[in-house]
Amino acid sequence: QVQLVESGGGSVQRGGSLRLSCAASGSRYGMAWFRQAPGKEREFVAAINWSGGSTYYGDSVQGRFTISRDNAKNTVYLQMNSLKPDDAAVYYCAAGNYYGSDSREYDSWGQGTQVTVSS
């Protein structure tokens, strides 16, 4: 329904930080980040509702990652701190009418941005 373009990926050392951005062609109620590593299924990372007042995180990133959005700019962010090698993956931005952890709840996806974490 909307076009999404991720940016901000790169290579960092263990314990480092990255800030991902997702530029959207329009606003949707729910926005989320998922990630997928080689040989693994897509994993839920974080989701946020329209106002930004409600957020939802996967257990593996809770306390380290923060999702936020700026509706005036149609942009969603993912601040990633204390990165671990297990965080290495392609990160995808998603949009839908809800903001749950199931990828099937989202109907718009970006092309992904690569995050690499060295140990």
N, C-alpha and C positions, 0 to 999 in steps of 0.2 A: 504493500500500500504506500510506503514511503521509501525513498532511497536513503541508504545509510553508508557513510564512509568513515572508517576508522583511521586513526593516525596516532603517532606517539610511541609505537613499539620500537624495540631496540634490544641491545645486549647490555646487561648489567652484571655485576658481581653479587654473590650471595650477600644479603643484607641491604642491598641497594634499593632504590626507588624509581618508579616510572609513573607518568601520568598519561593515560590514554584518553583520547577524545573521539567522539562520534558525532559527526555533523549530519543532520537529518534534513530532508527536503520539506518536512512538515512535522507537526507534533502529534504524538499518540499518547494515550493515557499511561500505558506502561512501557518502560524502557528497561533493558537488561543487558548484562554482559554474560557471555558463555565462553568457554575455552575448550580446545581440543588438542591433545598431544598425540603424537604418532602412535598408532596401535590402540588408542583408547577412544571411548565414546565421548560425545560432547558432555561437558560438565557445567552445571550451573555455577555462576560466580556471584552475581548480585543483581538486584532488581530495585526499581524505584517507581513510585506512583506519580501522578500528574504534578501535584504540589511539591513533591520532594519530602513531604512530611512522614512518609512511610518508606522504609527500606528493608531489604531482605537479603541475607548473605548466606552463601554456602559455608558449611562448617569449616572447611579447609582454609578459608580466607578471612573468616570473622575475626575482627580485632586488628587486622593488618590492612585490609582494603576498605576504601570508602567510595561509594557511588554518589554522584550528585548530578543535577541538571540545571540548565539555564534556558528556560522556555523562550525568552526573548531572542536568544541566539539559536534556538532549536539544536542545542548541543548537550550531550551527556558525557560525563567524565568518569573515569575510574582511577583513583589515586591508589597506587600499589606501593606499600612499604614493607620492609623486612622480607624482601623477596627470597625465595628458596629455589633450588634447582627443580623441585617438583612443580613450581609455578610456570615453568617453561612450556609454552603452547602457543597456538594461534588463537588470539582473542577476537571474538565476534560480538558486535553490537546487534541487538534485536529490538523490535518494537511490536506491540500488540495492544489488545483491548484490556488486558490484565497485566499483572506483574508477578506472576508465580514463578516457580522453579522448573516447570516443565517446558521444554523447548517447543512442544506442540502448541503452546498457548501464544506463540509469536508467529506472525506472518510476514515480517519484513526482516531481512538480514543484510549486514554489510559483508564486504569481501574478506575481512579479517586483517589483523596486524600481528606480526610475529614478535613474540617476547622470548628472549633467551637469557638464562641465568647460569652463570658459571660458578663452580664451586671452588 
